[in-house]
Amino acid sequence: MRATETIAASEDAAKTSAEREQWHEAAKHLLRAAKAEPGNTARWLQIAQWQRQSGDARSAAQTLQTAIRLTSKKRPTEVDDLALRQALVEAHLEAQNWDEAVNACLALLVVSPGHHFAQEMLATSYLQSGQLGKAEEVMRHLLMQSPRDPLHRLRLATLLQLQGKLGEATREFEGVINQHPDFVLTGEARDAIETLDRMQTQQVLIMASEQLSFRRHLETDIEDALQTLGFHLSESGYDSLKHMIWDGAFPTEQTFRLH
């Protein structure tokens, strides 16, 4: 059987299996055609999609890695190359293979440095792998590119909170509310600020009970005392703390414990 006939037969068998929702079999049939004609990007993408539909994202990632290696010898168009590389990122994310997802994102960014999807998924992969500092760095870069994107700012604020950078997180959550009062997740930003106000207030009061110099600094210049140590409360949180200080609400170390 000639190569063209083999390819056609494999495609027909793949189509029949796909119509029956036999995704694994469909992928296996189409793989024969892809190997016979490796420069066809659409086939590789379809195979990977069927593998993912069968619940085998790891095999999909392996297929796409093979596709990138084989098609590179055929000098694919930029569109085709980017499509394969983006699909590889998606497969690694679906498989929750975070280290490989990071590598795939970085490789995609080498080919296309401004690729928005790659940067977003790189931040996600860093977050899931526990590399919060690197995730923060990526989100800051995304915000520089799209400074009015509320979701990017919300994600940055969350990353800062996870790292214990409470004052910085509060500022970013406030930025979401001030710039996008009608954003669907603005309510979550408000809730986060309330939580951050409570956490910072507890920290301030504990420090004031333990450190006489900080306590005196608060009583003489509360704003400078807070800024010096990186605290930033919302307006209502700041007012509440001022009243506590005026009322002499400095607990002993045993009274407050952060959770």
N, C-alpha and C positions, 0 to 999 in steps of 0.2 A: 504494500500500500504506500502510495506516495505521501510525502510530508503534508501536503495540503489536504489530502483525504483523511489522514490521521488527525489533523487539527480539527477538521470539520466534524468528524465522528466524535471526538472528545467533547467538542462544544455542544453537540446534540445530546450526548449522554448527560452532560452537566446540566443542560437546560431541563431535561426530563426529571432529573433528580431534584432540582430546585423547585420545579412545579409541585412536586410531592413533599416539599419542605424537608428533604433529606439533605441537609446542608453539608454534612461531612462527606457524603458520597459526591455531591455536586462539586465540592472543592477538589476532591481527589481526581475527578475526571478532567476538570479544567486545568489542573496542574500539569497534566500531560501536554496540553496545548501550549501552555505558558513556557514549558521547558523546550518545546520544539521551536517556539518563536519568542525568545526572551525579551525582545524589544517592545512588546505590546504591554504598555503600562496598565491599560484598562483591565486586562485579564488578571494581572497580579492583584490589583485592588479588589476585584470581584472575589477572587479566591480568599483573600484575607477577610472580607466582609462575611462570606459564608462560614468561615472558620469561627469568627466571633459570634455569629448567630447560633452556631452549634455549641457555644459556651467554651470554646478553646482559644482564648485570647493569646495564650503563649505561643501556640502554633501559628497564629496569625502574625505575631511579631517575627517569628523565624522566617515565615514566608516573605514578609516585607524586607527583611534584611537580605535575603537571597535576591529579591527583586532589585533592590538598590545596587547590589554588587554586580548583577548580570546586566542590568540596563545601563550602568555607567560605562560599560564597554561599547555600547551603541550610541553614546552621546545623546541622551534624552533631552527633550526640551526642558526649559526651566520649570514650566508648569507641571509637566509630568514628574520631574524629580521632586519638586516641592510636595506634590500630592502623595507620593510614596512616603516621603519623610514625615509628613504630618500624620498619615495613617499609622505609621510606626509608633509615633508618640502616643496616639490614641489607644493602640493595642497594648502598649506597656502600662498605660494608666489603668485600662480596664483589668489587666492582670495584676494590678497593684504591685508592679515591679518598679519600685520608685527609683532605685539607682540607675536602672537601664532607661527609665523615662528621662531622668536628668541628662544622661549621655545623649539620648536621641534629640532632646530639645537643644542641647548645646551644638550638636552636629547640624541641626536645622538652622540654627542662628549663624553658623559659619557660612552656610550657603546663602542665607537671607537675613542679614543682621537686624533688620527692623521688623521681623516677622512677629506680629502681635500675639497670635495664638501660641507660638513657641515660648514667648516670654511669660504669658499667663500660666501656661502649663509647667514651665520651669519653676515658677514661684510655688505652684501647687505641689510639685514633686519634692522640692526642698522642704516645704512644710510637712508633708507626710513622712519624709525621712528624718525629721527632727532637726533639720538645718535651718533654724528660724532666722538667724542672722543673714544668711544668704537669700532666704525668701524675702526678707525685708529689703535687702539691697535691690532685688529685681523689681519689687513693687514700687520702690521710690523711683526707679528708672522709668517704669510705666507711667507713673504720675507726672513725671517731667514731660513725657510725650503727650499725655492727655490729662492736663491738670484739672479739668472740670468733670472727670469721670467719677461719679459718686461710688461706684462699686470698687474701683481701685483704691480710693481713699478709705473706704470701709474695711477692705481687706488689710490695708496697711495698719490701720488703727487696731485691728484685731491681733495682728502679728506683734505690734508693740505691747499690747496688753499681755499677751502670752509670755513675752520676755520680761515682764515686770517693769516695763517703762511706762508707768501709769500716767505721769504728767503729759508725756508726748502723745500717748494714746488718747487722752482726753481732748487734746487740741485737734487731733485728726477727726475724732467723732464729732466735735463741734463744727469742724469744717464741712462735714457731710450735711449737718442740719442747716447751717447758715447758707450754704451754696445751693442746697437742694431740699427745701422744706417739704416739697411734695413727693420726694423720692419714696418708693414703696418700702424701703428698709429704714427710713428715718426713725420710726418708732423703736427699732432695735438699737439705733445709735443713742437715743435718749435713755433707754434702759441701761445701756452700757455705761453712760456717763454717771448715772445715779450710783451704779455699783462702784465705779472708779472713785467717785467722791467719798463714798463710805470707806473704801480701802485706804485712800490717802489720809482721810481724817483720822482713822485709827493709827496709822503710822506716825502722823504728826503728834498726836496726843501721847503716844508711847514714848517717842523721842523727847518730848517736852518733860515727861515725868522722869526720864533717865538722865537728861543732859541739862544742867542748870543754864549753861551758856545759850543753848538753843531756845530754852524757855524764855529767857530774858530778851533774846532777839525777836521772838514772836510778839512779846508784849510791847516792844518799842517800835518794831517795823515788820509787821506780819507779811507784807507783800515781798519785801526783800528776803526775809527768812525763808519763805517758801521757794522763791525763785533760785536762791543760792543752792538749794538741795534738789532742784529739779521737779518740785511739786507744781501742779497746775490743776486747780479745781474749777468747776463751772461757777458761774456767778452766784447761783443759789448755794452751792457747796461752800464757796468762799464766805458768803454772808453767815452761813450756819456756823462755820468754824470761828469766825470773829466773835459771834455771840458766846460760844463756848469759852473762848479765851477771856472775854470780858467777865464772864460768870465764874472764872477760876476753875474751869472744868479740866484740871490736869489729874488724870488718874495715876495710881501707882502702877508699877510694871505688871503686877499680877492681874489688874482689872481688865486689860484689853489683850487679847491674843488674836493675831491674824490667822485666818483659816485658809 
